[in-house]
Amino acid sequence: MTIDVGRGDAGAARPLSSTERTLLWVWLVSSAVGVGIWHVRRLVNAPVSEWLTEHIITLSYFTNLTNTLIVVMAASLLRGRGRLARWFSSAPVQAEFSLYILFVGLAFWFVLGGPEDVEYWWLWIPEVTAHSLSPLLGVVWWVVAVPKGRLRLWHPFAWLVYPIAYLGYWLVRGPIVGEYPYFFIDVDELGYAGVAVWTGILVAGFLVLGLVMWIVDRLRSRA
């Protein structure tokens, strides 16, 4: 992930407008509700002795992990002070996390094919929030709130660290636990060659999205 110094002073990030604060609150609640419902359901259906394992499983899904990071970013920016707030106030970092959550939505709908076998009506809430609303809010935040002209060509390449690290994590964890969260990293089903092909496709798609953001950032900074 991108390491970039925030633009605020030594004690706080830049002040937020009322529109930005409202948008961050909606984004925070959307991601928190989505992950929270899925996670509480897992805890309710598991003995207390397995709750630590359930915490790990929840955050081992790219959707849940990324939405959790969005909650951290939104909360930090709303708080407006501290190291996290200063770090997240950086335009490249905000663009980076906007891209991560956008990728969640695009991958869910166009790679995984959208929701399947939603057992109860209330389980549509996290499907709508974590998989759809939060990615959309990521685009809105980047368009209306993130200062333009701060991205450099190397940023989209640096942003690949997060998805590649996630894929690497599952190449190690998957054989140990004997299961995978997504078909495209399931070594048992696809083999390492198949996973490598899918990894190349997804990483390339991620990079293209990042480069599009960089191009748009440059064009808007000149407008």
RACOR-V6373 format. One record per backbone hydrogen bond with DSSP energy under -1.0 kcal/mol. NH is the residue of the N-H (numbers start at 0). CO is the residue of the C=O. If there is no record, write none. Layout:
BEGIN
NH:CO, NH:CO
END
This chain:
BEGIN
12:79, 20:16, 21:17, 22:18, 23:19, 24:20, 25:21, 26:22, 27:23, 28:24, 29:25, 30:26, 31:27, 32:28, 33:29, 34:30, 35:31, 36:32, 37:33, 38:34, 39:35, 40:36, 41:37, 42:38, 43:39, 44:40, 45:42, 49:46, 50:47, 53:49, 54:50, 55:51, 56:52, 57:53, 58:54, 60:57, 64:60, 65:61, 66:62, 67:63, 68:64, 69:65, 70:66, 71:67, 72:68, 73:69, 74:70, 75:71, 76:72, 77:73, 78:74, 79:75, 85:81, 86:82, 87:83, 88:84, 89:86, 93:89, 94:90, 95:91, 96:92, 97:93, 98:94, 99:95, 100:96, 101:97, 102:98, 103:99, 104:100, 105:101, 106:102, 107:103, 108:104, 109:105, 110:106, 111:106, 113:107, 122:119, 123:120, 124:121, 127:123, 128:124, 129:125, 130:125, 132:127, 133:128, 135:131, 136:132, 137:133, 138:134, 139:135, 140:136, 141:137, 142:138, 143:139, 144:140, 145:140, 154:151, 157:153, 158:154, 160:157, 163:159, 164:160, 165:161, 166:162, 167:163, 168:164, 169:165, 170:166, 171:167, 172:168, 173:169, 176:172, 177:173, 184:181, 185:182, 186:184, 189:185, 190:186, 194:190, 195:191, 196:192, 197:193, 198:194, 199:195, 200:196, 201:197, 202:198, 203:199, 204:200, 205:201, 206:202, 207:203, 208:204, 209:205, 210:206, 211:207, 212:208, 213:209, 214:210, 215:211, 216:212, 217:213, 218:214, 219:215, 220:216
END
